[in-house]
Amino acid sequence: MKISDAVILMAGTGSRLRGSAETIAKPLIPIVGRPLISYAIDSFDKAGVETIHVVVGPNGDELAAAVAPLLPALMKFNPIPNQNWQKQNGVSVLAAAGKVRAPFFLAMGDHLFERSILDQLLAQADPTRLNLAIDRKIASIFDLDDAMKVRTAGNRIVAIGKKLDDYDAIDTGIFICPESIFEYLRRVLRKGDCSLADGVRLMAEEGNALAVDIGEAWWQDVDTPEMLGRAEQEATRLL
């Protein structure tokens, strides 16, 4: 499978990390001497992505200007403003509707991950359905309380949520998405707001959300000073 576009969500304010880096936007925080977001950009480049779309919120122009030089020379760059950045991250995904070629990669601007996760998605994804990279190594999750839990049946997602009691995997925040994700998110948004997990949940209810196991691959959400410390210890494997 060939995926030409990737969407990276960067519209959040990163408030839980402000104590460690008040003046630096979270995607630009240095990890082993490089901006956090540069690792994802490099992985997408090696996976064959041609265009990176970044969804930005407050100070979006400044953030986009700082991210642009991190891209390889031939990779296209498309900043997408989210005027409703105070809402949940499903609204940030919706900001990319009509601007991205599907199927597309979707990732979070504050996640580090090994490129092999993208390879697993490319090898196993169904381009007509949502495909979420999931981690079954639950004992290795750094902050399990805050993690997005997933319950699966074979390769199907049957439930998702941070408060799930019965789960067998963790959401890594890395997806291959079909065009239909936008319509599912619009359906949820009729309530006034929507998270990405809300959209995944609705797709799962209709049999349109699949889980792709990352196996032994490593990833890390960087959402608190403690997670930042863990990421700095582990990120040398990405160099």
PENOR-V742980 format. One line per field, one symbol per residue. ss: DSSP state (H for helix, E for strand, C for the rest). burial: + if it has 9 or more other C-alpha atoms within 8 Angstrom, else -. A space follows every 10 residues. Layout:
ss=???
burial=???
This chain:
ss=CCCCEEEEEE CCCCHHHCCC CCCCCHHHCE ECCEEHHHHH HHHHHHCCCC EEEEEECCCH HHHHHHHHCC CCCCCEEEEE ECCCCCCCHH HHHHCCCCCC CCCEEEEECC EEECCHHHHH HHHHCCCCCE EEEEECCHHH CCCHHHCCEE EEECCEEEEE ECCCCCCCEE EEEEEEECCC HHHHHHHHHC CCCCCHHHHH HHHHHCCCEE EEECCCCCEE ECCCHHHHHH HHHHHHHHC
burial=--++++++++ ++-+--++-- +---+++++- +--+++++++ +++++-++++ +++++++--+ --++-++--- +---+-+-++ ++--+--+++ ++++++---+ -+++++++++ +++++-++++ ++--+-+-++ ++++++++-- ------++++ ++---+++++ ++-+--++++ ++++++++-- ++-+++-++- --++++++++ ++++---+++ ++++--+-++ -++-+-++-- ++--+----
